[in-house]
Amino acid sequence: MSRITGVIVALATAAAVLTGSTAGAAPAPEGVRDAGDLPRELEGGVELTLADGDLFRVWVDDDHRGVWGRRYDAATETWGGRQEVLREEDLACGDVDARTANGAVAVMAKCDRGGYPDDQAPTGSHAVWSADTITWSSYPLEGEAYDEPGISPDGSRAVWLEFRGYVTWGPEGFTRRALETPGREYTATATITDDAQVSYLFGAHVSRRRCALVVLTRTGDAPPTRQEVALDDACQDRNFANVDANTAVFGEFALPSSVAVVSRADAASPWAVTRQPPITAPGLVLVDRGLRTTFFTAPGAPLVALGSRTGSRVRAQVYDPVAQVWGAAVTVHESRTRCRWGANETVQPLAVIAAVVGCGRGNVVLTTRDGVAWDALRMGRRTLGQSDDERYVAVPGPRDVHVISPEVGVVSLPGGTTGRCDVVVPDGPDAAVQLVADGPRRWPTILRHVSSDGTERLGRFPTRTRGRCAGVEQSYDRAAYFDMDSTRTNQGQTVGIVRREDGWTVRVDRW
């Protein structure tokens, strides 16, 4: 997978797509996994769903000096304490990626010696493995190494790519194996089976005018078998990652409509493009004027396309990943005025579908769990709020506050917001915390908790920022934080609604 920096957007526009066609894709077997099955990205790390339903988060320290893990017990619905996964003197780690199978976890810790420069590929990365998320083993990788690891179905083996080959883990421990990959361009990925068979997949120029996906497969140090797979843009700088031992995805992961699936039935079968990029699939109605076609998805939710030629009647289509076709367009929202796309950029992809459209003088949030039943939540001129783990979304309405969660969908709570700069963040799937003003253009200073039991005032947090509040938007780099502009030129404040062990508080940075 490519090393990417900057803000990740949770939407895809029809203008930014793969070139070419994959109309010759092999039929997709039912149950084939795709990019929606990749680990959920967090700031500096990922969240994995373990075999027993528990969650495991692995991430890097803010100071880059260590890699940490934390496990969520699904039975008790509680998070355990954080544990050290990797720390070495003079080692700076800027990001991690990981895979899990049968309770085991393989981690790629992307590191450098001394410091971690964001604009260069890491050369001090480590392979890390654990059978139980408690005891960890690590191994330094050679040269540039940053692609995600692969893990076998039973969790006993793993593979990490490095500069001149790859490293495997198995009952024998870590083993370095050299492998030549002539003509390789940009990103690559590797998978491993329970029997230690490794498949190394990469885009390569196979002739002066032809590029293809090349797969080298072998066990141990045996000579590899070579396969070429026709794949559009295989030599371009795209994301490329394994999902499991028999599945990989290729495209721009922030643009879900662009992602192709490359898979095989089993370790004895050849690799093939088994799912074409959805934007090339039959039945899609692309709108290039008005409210242009935009794509949304979330873990456990379908890929949906939203658009409107008139701008006033928003229509949705749902992608069928098995049949590889788009369903019929249905109207999910009608407005008396023309709508435009609102602010749909977030620090990390949302865990729910929440599409913001601006219709007239206010915003509306369109949300669904299944692509069939839709809610249109009125938000006025205010902005969405995210929980600090980016799992839940809060919609501050004029009469109610709505919390959107993967677990239960939309929960509406009494307690609307009327101030121009009033903000709200979720407190789990069925509660929220608001920071509101006692006047329409005053700075929000009153913190209160909203649930089905009613509203509880938590305190007042006065501000010394000059002027009045002119507008608010989500901070570009931190969930649960908001940037508020003052009527005074080049002045304002950044406000965070933060949960501590003793309750909720507000952090204010004036500028």
C-alpha positions as semicolon CSV with decimal commas, in nm:
position;residue;x (nm);y (nm);z (nm)
1;M;0,000;0,000;0,000
2;S;0,129;0,347;-0,083
3;R;0,263;0,570;0,186
4;I;0,016;0,858;0,197
5;T;0,020;1,177;0,397
6;G;-0,241;1,448;0,437
7;V;-0,615;1,453;0,484
8;I;-0,814;1,152;0,371
9;V;-1,151;1,234;0,219
10;A;-1,455;1,021;0,280
11;L;-1,605;1,069;-0,065
12;A;-1,519;1,005;-0,427
13;T;-1,609;1,220;-0,724
14;A;-1,676;1,082;-1,065
15;A;-1,401;1,297;-1,211
16;A;-1,125;1,115;-1,024
17;V;-1,137;0,758;-1,150
18;L;-0,919;0,490;-1,301
19;T;-0,857;0,511;-1,673
20;G;-0,929;0,227;-1,910
21;S;-1,170;-0,061;-1,873
22;T;-1,189;-0,389;-1,689
23;A;-1,490;-0,520;-1,876
24;G;-1,319;-0,856;-1,906
25;A;-1,316;-0,922;-1,533
26;A;-1,370;-1,281;-1,428
27;P;-1,699;-1,354;-1,251
28;A;-1,683;-1,260;-0,884
29;P;-1,749;-1,557;-0,656
30;E;-2,006;-1,483;-0,391
31;G;-1,846;-1,381;-0,064
32;V;-1,531;-1,231;-0,217
33;R;-1,396;-0,967;0,019
34;D;-1,306;-0,614;-0,090
35;A;-1,166;-0,282;0,033
36;G;-1,449;-0,253;0,286
37;D;-1,287;-0,542;0,473
38;L;-0,957;-0,360;0,525
39;P;-0,873;-0,249;0,881
40;R;-1,031;0,079;0,988
41;E;-0,778;0,359;0,974
42;L;-0,706;0,568;1,283
43;E;-0,465;0,855;1,330
44;G;-0,124;0,688;1,324
45;G;-0,262;0,336;1,310
46;V;-0,551;0,098;1,248
47;E;-0,832;-0,084;1,425
48;L;-0,868;-0,460;1,371
49;T;-1,166;-0,685;1,436
50;L;-1,037;-1,005;1,594
51;A;-1,177;-1,354;1,540
52;D;-1,368;-1,349;1,871
53;G;-1,533;-1,014;1,798
54;D;-1,296;-0,809;2,013
55;L;-1,134;-0,499;1,865
56;F;-0,763;-0,428;1,870
57;R;-0,612;-0,088;1,802
58;V;-0,246;-0,041;1,723
59;W;-0,095;0,304;1,675
60;V;0,218;0,516;1,713
61;D;0,287;0,761;1,993
62;D;0,247;1,131;1,923
63;D;0,622;1,168;1,975
64;H;0,692;0,871;1,740
65;R;0,892;0,691;2,011
66;G;0,675;0,385;2,052
67;V;0,402;0,163;1,907
68;W;0,108;0,085;2,133
69;G;-0,187;-0,152;2,133
70;R;-0,519;-0,161;2,312
71;R;-0,790;-0,428;2,313
72;Y;-1,166;-0,387;2,339
73;D;-1,353;-0,672;2,509
74;A;-1,677;-0,718;2,317
75;A;-1,833;-0,926;2,595
76;T;-1,787;-0,663;2,866
77;E;-1,793;-0,364;2,626
78;T;-1,480;-0,219;2,786
79;W;-1,136;-0,114;2,665
80;G;-0,829;-0,253;2,836
81;G;-0,522;-0,050;2,916
82;R;-0,269;0,031;2,648
83;Q;0,030;-0,199;2,608
84;E;0,368;-0,150;2,450
85;V;0,408;-0,324;2,114
86;L;0,744;-0,184;2,000
87;R;0,998;0,057;2,143
88;E;1,369;0,081;2,069
89;E;1,627;0,345;2,147
90;D;1,675;0,591;1,859
91;L;1,381;0,438;1,666
92;A;1,107;0,677;1,548
93;C;0,786;0,528;1,409
94;G;0,538;0,742;1,216
95;D;0,263;0,498;1,121
96;V;0,157;0,133;1,137
97;D;-0,055;-0,106;0,935
98;A;-0,169;-0,449;1,046
99;R;-0,360;-0,767;0,963
100;T;-0,525;-1,027;1,185
101;A;-0,636;-1,389;1,157
102;N;-0,745;-1,643;1,421
103;G;-0,656;-1,400;1,702
104;A;-0,299;-1,341;1,583
105;V;-0,182;-0,997;1,467
106;A;0,093;-0,899;1,222
107;V;0,208;-0,535;1,224
108;M;0,418;-0,329;0,986
109;A;0,577;-0,056;1,198
110;K;0,695;0,217;0,960
111;C;1,003;0,361;1,126
112;D;1,334;0,542;1,078
113;R;1,640;0,585;1,293
114;G;1,674;0,916;1,475
115;G;1,362;1,088;1,343
116;Y;1,068;1,018;1,116
117;P;1,045;1,238;0,802
118;D;0,695;1,239;0,652
119;D;0,820;1,309;0,300
120;Q;1,049;1,007;0,261
121;A;0,997;0,631;0,258
122;P;1,099;0,475;0,593
123;T;1,419;0,271;0,604
124;G;1,409;0,147;0,964
125;S;1,076;-0,036;0,964
126;H;1,006;-0,344;1,177
127;A;0,800;-0,659;1,131
128;V;0,601;-0,730;1,448
129;W;0,390;-1,039;1,530
130;S;0,181;-1,168;1,820
131;A;-0,030;-1,480;1,865
132;D;-0,248;-1,322;2,134
133;T;-0,198;-0,938;2,132
134;I;-0,008;-0,976;2,459
135;T;0,341;-1,106;2,378
136;W;0,516;-0,947;2,079
137;S;0,814;-1,041;1,860
138;S;0,985;-0,792;1,626
139;Y;1,241;-0,801;1,348
140;P;1,416;-0,514;1,161
141;L;1,345;-0,489;0,788
142;E;1,605;-0,390;0,529
143;G;1,582;-0,084;0,306
144;E;1,255;0,088;0,225
145;A;0,966;-0,106;0,379
146;Y;0,615;0,028;0,433
147;D;0,361;-0,205;0,270
148;E;0,105;-0,377;0,491
149;P;0,183;-0,730;0,615
150;G;0,006;-1,045;0,503
151;I;-0,115;-1,313;0,743
152;S;-0,217;-1,675;0,689
153;P;-0,577;-1,788;0,761
154;D;-0,481;-1,972;1,081
155;G;-0,264;-1,681;1,198
156;S;0,050;-1,893;1,235
157;R;0,240;-1,727;0,950
158;A;0,293;-1,374;0,822
159;V;0,487;-1,193;0,550
160;W;0,637;-0,843;0,520
161;L;0,783;-0,689;0,203
162;E;1,123;-0,522;0,216
163;F;1,366;-0,372;-0,034
164;R;1,508;-0,687;-0,196
165;G;1,250;-0,947;-0,106
166;Y;1,044;-1,026;0,201
167;V;1,052;-1,155;0,558
168;T;0,827;-1,433;0,685
169;W;0,719;-1,543;1,031
170;G;0,635;-1,903;1,115
171;P;0,707;-2,171;1,375
172;E;1,075;-2,129;1,285
173;G;1,063;-1,756;1,371
174;F;1,153;-1,473;1,134
175;T;1,320;-1,564;0,803
176;R;1,456;-1,326;0,537
177;R;1,414;-1,435;0,175
178;A;1,553;-1,259;-0,133
179;L;1,339;-1,227;-0,445
180;E;1,399;-1,039;-0,769
181;T;1,105;-0,836;-0,901
182;P;1,221;-0,700;-1,239
183;G;1,027;-0,408;-1,381
184;R;0,840;-0,338;-1,058
185;E;0,661;-0,003;-1,042
186;Y;0,524;0,167;-0,731
187;T;0,321;-0,036;-0,483
188;A;0,308;-0,409;-0,415
189;T;0,152;-0,652;-0,173
190;A;0,211;-1,009;-0,057
191;T;0,001;-1,292;0,086
192;I;0,091;-1,611;0,271
193;T;-0,095;-1,939;0,328
194;D;-0,095;-2,179;0,622
195;D;0,150;-2,394;0,423
196;A;0,394;-2,100;0,384
197;Q;0,316;-2,035;0,017
198;V;0,393;-1,669;-0,057
199;S;0,242;-1,472;-0,346
200;Y;0,420;-1,144;-0,427
201;L;0,196;-0,918;-0,640
202;F;0,325;-0,604;-0,813
203;G;0,273;-0,390;-1,122
204;A;0,553;-0,418;-1,377
205;H;0,646;-0,324;-1,730
206;V;0,653;-0,664;-1,899
207;S;0,749;-0,517;-2,237
208;R;0,829;-0,175;-2,382
209;R;0,461;-0,096;-2,435
210;R;0,279;-0,322;-2,194
211;C;0,223;-0,319;-1,821
212;A;0,061;-0,596;-1,620
213;L;0,010;-0,721;-1,269
214;V;0,281;-0,980;-1,205
215;V;0,240;-1,250;-0,941
216;L;0,540;-1,451;-0,819
217;T;0,437;-1,750;-0,607
218;R;0,663;-1,990;-0,419
219;T;0,718;-2,180;-0,096
220;G;1,045;-2,129;0,089
221;D;1,337;-2,059;-0,145
222;A;1,199;-2,259;-0,438
223;P;1,200;-2,091;-0,782
224;P;0,877;-1,890;-0,813
225;T;0,602;-1,953;-1,063
226;R;0,516;-1,641;-1,261
227;Q;0,173;-1,519;-1,369
228;E;0,066;-1,206;-1,554
229;V;-0,279;-1,057;-1,490
230;A;-0,427;-0,785;-1,711
231;L;-0,509;-0,492;-1,482
232;D;-0,569;-0,131;-1,584
233;D;-0,317;0,116;-1,442
234;A;-0,109;-0,163;-1,285
235;C;0,205;0,051;-1,324
236;Q;0,047;0,368;-1,184
237;D;0,085;0,494;-0,828
238;R;-0,229;0,338;-0,680
239;N;-0,308;0,180;-0,345
240;F;-0,253;-0,196;-0,347
241;A;-0,319;-0,410;-0,041
242;N;-0,405;-0,764;0,060
243;V;-0,732;-0,835;0,238
244;D;-0,658;-1,200;0,315
245;A;-0,447;-1,487;0,179
246;N;-0,648;-1,505;-0,144
247;T;-0,767;-1,147;-0,197
248;A;-0,609;-0,811;-0,280
249;V;-0,755;-0,474;-0,376
250;F;-0,614;-0,216;-0,618
251;G;-0,713;0,147;-0,676
252;E;-0,756;0,466;-0,476
253;F;-0,896;0,350;-0,144
254;A;-1,028;0,699;-0,068
255;L;-1,224;0,667;-0,394
256;P;-1,422;0,346;-0,341
257;S;-1,566;0,356;-0,691
258;S;-1,216;0,308;-0,836
259;V;-1,115;-0,010;-0,653
260;A;-1,073;-0,344;-0,833
261;V;-1,053;-0,683;-0,659
262;V;-0,783;-0,934;-0,753
263;S;-0,838;-1,277;-0,602
264;R;-0,816;-1,653;-0,641
265;A;-1,038;-1,937;-0,525
266;D;-0,761;-2,108;-0,328
267;A;-0,384;-2,144;-0,316
268;A;-0,384;-2,383;-0,614
269;S;-0,586;-2,149;-0,838
270;P;-0,459;-1,863;-1,057
271;W;-0,508;-1,500;-0,963
272;A;-0,758;-1,294;-1,166
273;V;-0,942;-0,963;-1,162
274;T;-1,265;-1,086;-1,006
275;R;-1,435;-0,754;-0,944
276;Q;-1,413;-0,453;-1,171
277;P;-1,399;-0,096;-1,035
278;P;-1,763;-0,008;-0,959
279;I;-1,747;0,309;-1,167
280;T;-1,711;0,092;-1,478
281;A;-2,000;-0,140;-1,382
282;P;-2,326;-0,145;-1,582
283;G;-2,626;0,059;-1,470
284;L;-2,448;0,357;-1,315
285;V;-2,606;0,693;-1,399
286;L;-2,322;0,946;-1,392
287;V;-2,430;1,306;-1,334
288;D;-2,177;1,565;-1,446
289;R;-2,378;1,880;-1,374
290;G;-2,596;1,998;-1,088
291;L;-2,517;1,778;-0,789
292;R;-2,244;1,567;-0,948
293;T;-2,227;1,195;-0,878
294;T;-2,041;1,127;-0,556
295;F;-1,974;0,793;-0,390
296;F;-2,005;0,702;-0,022
297;T;-1,946;0,388;0,177
298;A;-1,852;0,272;0,527
299;P;-1,751;-0,057;0,692
300;G;-2,048;-0,293;0,676
301;A;-2,244;-0,059;0,448
302;P;-2,287;-0,080;0,070
303;L;-2,127;0,152;-0,182
304;V;-2,382;0,414;-0,285
305;A;-2,378;0,679;-0,557
306;L;-2,561;1,007;-0,492
307;G;-2,634;1,276;-0,749
308;S;-2,896;1,506;-0,899
309;R;-2,917;1,663;-1,243
310;T;-3,154;1,932;-1,118
311;G;-2,986;1,972;-0,780
312;S;-3,320;1,956;-0,601
313;R;-3,404;1,585;-0,624
314;V;-3,121;1,374;-0,483
315;R;-3,117;1,019;-0,617
316;A;-2,925;0,717;-0,490
317;Q;-2,799;0,398;-0,649
318;V;-2,660;0,094;-0,463
319;Y;-2,379;-0,119;-0,602
320;D;-2,423;-0,498;-0,600
321;P;-2,069;-0,636;-0,556
322;V;-2,166;-0,993;-0,645
323;A;-2,354;-0,920;-0,968
324;Q;-2,121;-0,621;-1,031
325;V;-2,408;-0,396;-1,139
326;W;-2,575;-0,082;-1,005
327;G;-2,934;-0,086;-0,888
328;A;-3,203;0,150;-1,010
329;A;-3,186;0,514;-0,900
330;V;-3,432;0,611;-0,627
331;T;-3,510;0,952;-0,480
332;V;-3,384;0,990;-0,122
333;H;-3,433;1,365;-0,072
334;E;-3,628;1,646;-0,235
335;S;-3,567;2,016;-0,178
336;R;-3,750;2,328;-0,289
337;T;-3,414;2,484;-0,367
338;R;-3,107;2,358;-0,552
339;C;-2,863;2,159;-0,341
340;R;-2,484;2,155;-0,354
341;W;-2,231;1,931;-0,189
342;G;-2,141;2,036;0,164
343;A;-1,828;1,972;0,369
344;N;-1,767;1,598;0,337
345;E;-1,395;1,590;0,414
346;T;-1,283;1,427;0,737
347;V;-0,952;1,340;0,904
348;Q;-1,019;0,970;0,849
349;P;-1,301;0,790;0,664
350;L;-1,624;0,787;0,862
351;A;-1,752;0,463;1,015
352;V;-2,102;0,550;0,886
353;I;-2,249;0,694;0,568
354;A;-2,320;1,064;0,627
355;A;-2,344;1,275;0,312
356;V;-2,376;1,651;0,366
357;V;-2,566;1,855;0,108
358;G;-2,636;2,227;0,133
359;C;-2,990;2,309;0,026
360;G;-3,088;2,675;0,041
361;R;-2,966;2,828;0,366
362;G;-2,913;2,504;0,554
363;N;-2,738;2,168;0,540
364;V;-2,901;1,827;0,526
365;V;-2,725;1,502;0,620
366;L;-2,829;1,196;0,418
367;T;-2,757;0,866;0,593
368;T;-2,833;0,498;0,548
369;R;-2,715;0,165;0,684
370;D;-2,828;-0,055;0,395
371;G;-2,877;0,178;0,097
372;V;-3,252;0,115;0,108
373;A;-3,385;0,309;0,407
374;W;-3,259;0,669;0,418
375;D;-3,283;0,949;0,674
376;A;-3,254;1,318;0,583
377;L;-3,142;1,504;0,896
378;R;-3,165;1,882;0,895
379;M;-2,856;2,052;1,034
380;G;-2,897;2,419;0,944
381;R;-2,569;2,604;0,893
382;R;-2,384;2,406;1,155
383;T;-2,129;2,130;1,106
384;L;-2,104;1,759;1,182
385;G;-1,933;1,641;1,498
386;Q;-1,727;1,322;1,532
387;S;-1,631;1,118;1,835
388;D;-1,261;1,117;1,910
389;D;-1,234;0,759;1,780
390;E;-1,421;0,866;1,464
391;R;-1,676;0,586;1,507
392;Y;-1,984;0,801;1,572
393;V;-2,123;1,113;1,404
394;A;-2,345;1,380;1,561
395;V;-2,580;1,603;1,362
396;P;-2,681;1,926;1,546
397;G;-3,036;1,999;1,434
398;P;-3,249;2,303;1,525
399;R;-3,484;2,093;1,741
400;D;-3,300;1,767;1,801
401;V;-2,949;1,629;1,798
402;H;-2,904;1,310;1,599
403;V;-2,633;1,049;1,661
404;I;-2,542;0,814;1,376
405;S;-2,372;0,486;1,466
406;P;-2,290;0,159;1,291
407;E;-2,469;-0,030;1,568
408;V;-2,816;0,126;1,567
409;G;-2,825;0,384;1,291
410;V;-2,990;0,715;1,383
411;V;-3,085;0,803;1,740
412;S;-3,265;1,139;1,780
413;L;-3,239;1,319;2,112
414;P;-3,424;1,628;2,237
415;G;-3,208;1,937;2,259
416;G;-3,155;2,136;1,943
417;T;-2,896;2,404;1,878
418;T;-2,967;2,755;1,751
419;G;-2,638;2,943;1,783
420;R;-2,431;2,997;1,470
421;C;-2,130;2,831;1,630
422;D;-2,298;2,569;1,849
423;V;-2,123;2,232;1,815
424;V;-2,186;1,876;1,929
425;V;-1,991;1,550;1,954
426;P;-2,128;1,199;2,012
427;D;-2,101;1,019;2,344
428;G;-2,142;0,665;2,219
429;P;-2,432;0,558;1,995
430;D;-2,713;0,712;2,201
431;A;-2,592;1,032;2,368
432;A;-2,410;1,354;2,283
433;V;-2,227;1,650;2,435
434;Q;-2,308;2,002;2,316
435;L;-2,119;2,329;2,348
436;V;-2,375;2,604;2,297
437;A;-2,401;2,982;2,323
438;D;-2,660;3,189;2,507
439;G;-2,708;3,407;2,199
440;P;-2,718;3,354;1,821
441;R;-2,373;3,498;1,738
442;R;-2,198;3,467;2,071
443;W;-1,916;3,228;2,142
444;P;-2,039;2,889;2,269
445;T;-1,952;2,853;2,636
446;I;-2,214;2,622;2,792
447;L;-2,133;2,250;2,798
448;R;-2,422;2,007;2,836
449;H;-2,487;1,635;2,803
450;V;-2,788;1,515;2,603
451;S;-2,943;1,168;2,626
452;S;-3,285;1,005;2,631
453;D;-3,298;1,094;3,001
454;G;-3,282;1,465;2,920
455;T;-3,024;1,742;2,924
456;E;-2,762;1,785;3,197
457;R;-2,554;2,100;3,224
458;L;-2,185;2,018;3,272
459;G;-2,043;2,366;3,319
460;R;-1,951;2,696;3,160
461;F;-1,622;2,761;2,983
462;P;-1,582;3,135;2,917
463;T;-1,381;3,249;2,617
464;R;-1,155;3,551;2,583
465;T;-1,153;3,552;2,206
466;R;-1,233;3,896;2,069
467;G;-1,528;3,975;1,847
468;R;-1,826;3,751;1,786
469;C;-1,842;3,408;1,628
470;A;-1,880;3,432;1,251
471;G;-1,873;3,062;1,157
472;V;-1,748;2,715;1,246
473;E;-1,615;2,406;1,071
474;Q;-1,454;2,078;1,175
475;S;-1,080;2,093;1,233
476;Y;-0,896;1,932;0,945
477;D;-0,659;1,725;1,159
478;R;-0,841;1,630;1,481
479;A;-1,177;1,467;1,543
480;A;-1,395;1,633;1,812
481;Y;-1,224;1,970;1,746
482;F;-1,372;2,272;1,569
483;D;-1,227;2,588;1,414
484;M;-1,432;2,901;1,487
485;D;-1,379;3,230;1,303
486;S;-1,420;3,567;1,471
487;T;-1,575;3,878;1,322
488;R;-1,232;4,028;1,393
489;T;-1,001;3,979;1,095
490;N;-0,758;3,684;1,124
491;Q;-0,877;3,593;1,472
492;G;-1,068;3,298;1,611
493;Q;-1,033;2,986;1,822
494;T;-1,002;2,609;1,798
495;V;-1,229;2,428;2,042
496;G;-1,209;2,064;2,146
497;I;-1,478;1,877;2,339
498;V;-1,273;1,619;2,526
499;R;-1,361;1,333;2,757
500;R;-1,131;1,276;3,053
501;E;-1,145;1,021;3,333
502;D;-1,336;1,268;3,552
503;G;-1,581;1,378;3,282
504;W;-1,611;1,611;2,985
505;T;-1,420;1,934;2,942
506;V;-1,345;2,198;2,679
507;R;-1,006;2,294;2,541
508;V;-0,970;2,632;2,371
509;D;-0,675;2,752;2,163
510;R;-0,708;3,116;2,052
511;W;-0,541;3,247;1,738
